[in-house]
Amino acid sequence: MVTKLKQYNPKASEIVNDWQVVDADGQVLGRLATKVATFLMGKHKPTYVPHMLTGDFVVVLNASKIKVTGLKAEQKIYKRYSQYPGTLKEIPYARMQERQPTRIIELAVKGMLPKNKLGRQMMTRLKIYGGAEHPHEAQILGSDRREEREAAAEAKAEAAAKAAPKKAKPAAKKASAPKPEAAAVATEAVETAEAAPKKAPAKKPAAKKPAAKTAAAKKPAAKKPAAKKPAAKKATAAKKPAAKKPAAKKPAAKASSDSGEK
């Protein structure tokens, strides 16, 4: 059975960048460079991902007292070439250590970081100094006290969460206290609402009544032609009895037939 685990991908807000101090006095160049590169990439943390800046800031002190093993101090040469003919420059390790001791550690660490934009951003977090003095004391002190601040913040949040239900009860009492005032305001609003409509209806119908009368007066004028219909009905009613006169002779015929039988 194959199980798939979801890959860990931290958010930018979850990443914490501390400050690390490394003393190069008496240390070997290669061993020191690997340690500094590990801090810059963040591989010493369980939250490391290769596509984000999860590493720390690194301050290297006493760079002028770095050491190398074997015959590297005599044989190691730093080359620089600008791709133009005749511009190849070669600087021995001994001369580089005298003139630019910080450059030795910088080149060693740069070769161990990714060769992309992320690696260049990591190099900006590397601070190298030839002596024991540096201007980053505040940042280092802040990173050392970060755990204490986080613990204090958690304790404060827990205390606030416990105290929150106790303070909610007085707030509920205060909210119930102003009920009589709200009731008084509501009664005043009802009284004003009842008094206002009594005057308003008296004015509105007075303005509308003449309009209704004029409309009613116009309606009979439009219905005057309907007066001819009763005249037609009278004429038909008068003709119907005239057509029924022959029916009066039938009883006379019946009387004569009755007399003959007798």
FENRA-V293241 format. One record per residue. N is the residue number from 1. OMEGA is omega in degrees with one decimal (* if undefined). Layout:
# FENRA-V293241
N,OMEGA / N,OMEGA
This chain:
# FENRA-V293241
1,-178.1 / 2,178.1 / 3,180.0 / 4,178.2 / 5,179.2 / 6,-177.7 / 7,-179.0 / 8,-180.0 / 9,-176.2 / 10,174.8 / 11,179.5 / 12,179.5 / 13,-179.2 / 14,-176.5 / 15,179.2 / 16,-179.2 / 17,178.4 / 18,178.3 / 19,179.4 / 20,178.6 / 21,-179.5 / 22,178.3 / 23,-176.9 / 24,-177.3 / 25,176.9 / 26,-178.7 / 27,178.8 / 28,-173.7 / 29,-176.9 / 30,180.0 / 31,178.7 / 32,-178.0 / 33,178.6 / 34,178.6 / 35,-179.9 / 36,179.2 / 37,177.6 / 38,177.7 / 39,-177.6 / 40,179.5 / 41,-179.8 / 42,-178.7 / 43,176.9 / 44,-179.4 / 45,175.2 / 46,-179.4 / 47,-176.5 / 48,169.2 / 49,-173.2 / 50,-174.7 / 51,-179.4 / 52,178.3 / 53,179.8 / 54,-176.8 / 55,-177.8 / 56,170.7 / 57,-176.4 / 58,176.2 / 59,-179.1 / 60,-178.8 / 61,177.4 / 62,-179.7 / 63,-179.4 / 64,-177.8 / 65,179.4 / 66,-178.9 / 67,173.6 / 68,-176.9 / 69,175.9 / 70,-179.0 / 71,-177.2 / 72,-179.7 / 73,179.8 / 74,-173.5 / 75,-175.9 / 76,-178.9 / 77,176.4 / 78,-176.8 / 79,176.9 / 80,-175.2 / 81,-177.2 / 82,179.1 / 83,173.0 / 84,-178.5 / 85,177.5 / 86,-177.6 / 87,178.5 / 88,179.7 / 89,-179.8 / 90,-178.4 / 91,178.0 / 92,-178.1 / 93,-177.6 / 94,179.5 / 95,178.6 / 96,-179.6 / 97,177.9 / 98,-173.2 / 99,-176.1 / 100,-179.3 / 101,179.2 / 102,-179.2 / 103,-179.9 / 104,-179.9 / 105,-179.4 / 106,179.9 / 107,179.1 / 108,-179.7 / 109,-178.9 / 110,178.5 / 111,-179.5 / 112,179.9 / 113,177.7 / 114,-179.2 / 115,-179.7 / 116,-178.8 / 117,-179.7 / 118,178.0 / 119,177.5 / 120,176.0 / 121,176.7 / 122,-179.3 / 123,177.8 / 124,179.4 / 125,179.9 / 126,179.7 / 127,-176.1 / 128,-179.7 / 129,-178.9 / 130,-179.7 / 131,-177.7 / 132,-178.8 / 133,178.9 / 134,-177.9 / 135,-175.1 / 136,-178.2 / 137,-178.3 / 138,-179.7 / 139,-179.8 / 140,178.3 / 141,178.3 / 142,178.7 / 143,177.4 / 144,-178.4 / 145,-177.8 / 146,179.6 / 147,178.4 / 148,179.0 / 149,179.9 / 150,178.1 / 151,178.5 / 152,179.3 / 153,177.3 / 154,178.8 / 155,178.5 / 156,179.0 / 157,177.6 / 158,178.3 / 159,178.1 / 160,179.1 / 161,178.0 / 162,-177.9 / 163,-177.4 / 164,179.1 / 165,-179.6 / 166,-179.4 / 167,-177.5 / 168,-177.7 / 169,177.1 / 170,179.0 / 171,179.4 / 172,178.1 / 173,179.0 / 174,179.9 / 175,-179.6 / 176,-177.7 / 177,-175.9 / 178,-179.7 / 179,177.9 / 180,178.5 / 181,178.9 / 182,178.9 / 183,179.3 / 184,178.5 / 185,-179.7 / 186,179.6 / 187,177.2 / 188,179.0 / 189,179.6 / 190,-179.8 / 191,178.4 / 192,179.3 / 193,179.5 / 194,-178.6 / 195,-177.0 / 196,-177.1 / 197,-178.1 / 198,-179.3 / 199,-175.6 / 200,-178.4 / 201,-178.2 / 202,-178.1 / 203,-175.1 / 204,179.9 / 205,-179.5 / 206,-179.6 / 207,-175.8 / 208,-176.1 / 209,179.0 / 210,179.0 / 211,179.1 / 212,-179.6 / 213,179.7 / 214,178.1 / 215,179.2 / 216,178.9 / 217,-179.8 / 218,-177.0 / 219,179.1 / 220,179.6 / 221,179.9 / 222,-176.9 / 223,-179.7 / 224,179.3 / 225,179.6 / 226,180.0 / 227,180.0 / 228,-177.9 / 229,178.1 / 230,179.1 / 231,178.9 / 232,179.1 / 233,180.0 / 234,-178.9 / 235,179.4 / 236,179.0 / 237,-179.8 / 238,-179.3 / 239,-177.2 / 240,177.7 / 241,179.1 / 242,179.7 / 243,-178.1 / 244,-179.5 / 245,179.6 / 246,179.3 / 247,-179.9 / 248,-179.9 / 249,-178.6 / 250,177.4 / 251,178.4 / 252,178.1 / 253,178.8 / 254,-179.8 / 255,-179.3 / 256,178.3 / 257,177.4 / 258,-179.3 / 259,179.4 / 260,178.7 / 261,177.5 / 262,*
